[in-house]
C-alpha cells in the first residue's frame, strides 16, 4: 500500500533534514505503531503520505513515496486525500466549518459527489464513530473525545485506504482516550484500512498493533519488527533515545535485570497478569507503603488560596464556587475530564482570566491587587498549547525576552539563555523560529521560558504533552528538583501515571467543582469517583489491583513487590519459572 524509498525531507529555515534515508513498505490492512523521540520526524513522515510535504510545506530532498501506486510528488493533495486521511493531535486545527454535518460534508463537496451519496456517506460515517445523533451539533460545543470522533468521521466519509493518527489522544482524558482506541480497534476489525498510529499512551492499544517502526535522531529508521520483538529485544535502543514503552514492558525489563524472565515477554496488561500469576503475586502479601515522601507540615501561609471562585461563559457555568488551598512547597496535580474546568481554574490563578476580588490569594495577597509586573516574579505559567505564549521569532530570544524585561545585564542574559537551552536540548535550535520546532521541542521551549525568571510558584498545563519519555522524565525530574528547593508546583494533567509517581496531592474536578482533594493513594481507592471524573488507574496500579495487591502506585513499587513474591517461592518453583 505504501512504498518509501531513501526518503529525505526538510523544512524551510532548518539546516538539517528532518527525515533521511528512510526505506519502508507498509502492507494493505496493516496497523503500524510509529515511535520515536521528540523531533525524530514522526509527524513529518505522516505529512509526506498525503502530499502536504512537499506540496504545501517543506521539501523532499531525496527519494520518493508511492501510495497505492501513486507518486506523492507527482500527485495533487486533492487526489491523495481520497486515499490518505490524517487525524491530527488537535482536531480544532483541522475543522473547516461550524457544524458536524457541514464538517463531514465539506470533504465530500470537494470530491464533487452527488448530494444523495453525500447524505449516505455522512450518516454511515457518524454511525461508524458512534455519534449518529450529533449531526446538527456545533463542533465548538463538543467534548475533546467527540471532536476527535467527528474528525475521524469526516475522513471515513471520504473512504480513504490509509488512516494516519498523529497522537489523536494527546488532549483527551483517560476515558476519552480509551474511547478513541476502541474506535481505531473497530476500524481495524470492520475495514481493510492501512493504519499508521503515532501515540505514546501504549498500554491500552498494544493488542491492535501488528508492527512497530522506530525513528531515531535525524529521522533515520532504527528498528522495525513485531511489537514483542521490538519491546523485548530493542529496549536498550529505546531507552537510549528516550522513546516511550508500555508500562508492562518496563516492568518486565526491571524484573529481567533481577534475574526473573517473564515468558512470553508481556506487551499488554492481560499478558502481564498471566505471567505474574506464575510467581504467585496474586497471593495475599502485605502491601508496600507509597514511595512518595512523608507529608511535610503545611506552611502557615498557603502559596495559593481559592475562595468560592465562580466563572461563567455565556449561559454555561465553567467554575462553580471552587475553593482550594495549596500549601507552600506542595506538588499538586489537578485532574479531571475534558471540560471539567481545569485550565479555566489555572488561568484564574495567573490572572489570564480575571477573578473577582477576594476569591484568589497568592501568598496571602489578593490577586486583583497585585500589579502584572509583580505577578510575573511570583508565579510562572506554561500554556497547554506552547504556541499560545511565543512572542519572538527565535528560540534564543524567546528565553531571553523575560530576562530582558526584569533588567538583567546582556552577559547574564546570554549565559542564562544558553544554559537553559542546553539543559532542555534546544541549544542547536537557538536561531530557529519557535514555530518551526516539533511539538515536543515547542513544549520544552515553553517550560524553559517559564523557568528563566525563577518564580517560586510554577503552574504547568499538561507539561508532558507531546514529549518523548526521555524528555518527559527529565522535565519531571527537574520539577522535582525545584520542588525540593522549596518551590510550589501545580500541574494540570490527564496522565495518571505522572500523578502516581510525582504528585504529593491531587485535586479532582468534575463539572466545574472540586470533588476530591487528597493524596493519590486515597484517590485510587475510590473507583466510583474515578469513573465519575472520567479517570482511570495507572496501568500498573490496575494490574496490581487485579492481582490482589492494592496500594501499589508506581513501577518501582510493583517491581519491588514482584521481587519479594519471587524470593518467597521454593527453589524448585524459582527454577521452573
Beta strands, then each sheet from edge to edge (+ up, - down):
strand 1: 2-10
strand 2: 19-26
strand 3: 31-36
strand 4: 59-67
strand 5: 70-71
strand 6: 84-87
strand 7: 162-166
strand 8: 194-198
strand 9: 211-215
strand 10: 221-225
strand 11: 304-313
strand 12: 316-326
strand 13: 331-336
strand 14: 360-362
strand 15: 365-366
strand 16: 379-382
strand 17: 457-461
strand 18: 488-492
strand 19: 505-510
strand 20: 513-518
sheet 1: 2+ 1- 4+ 5-
sheet 2: 6+ 7+ 8+ 3+ 9+ 10-
sheet 3: 12+ 11- 14+ 15-
sheet 4: 16+ 17+ 18+ 13+ 19+ 20-
end
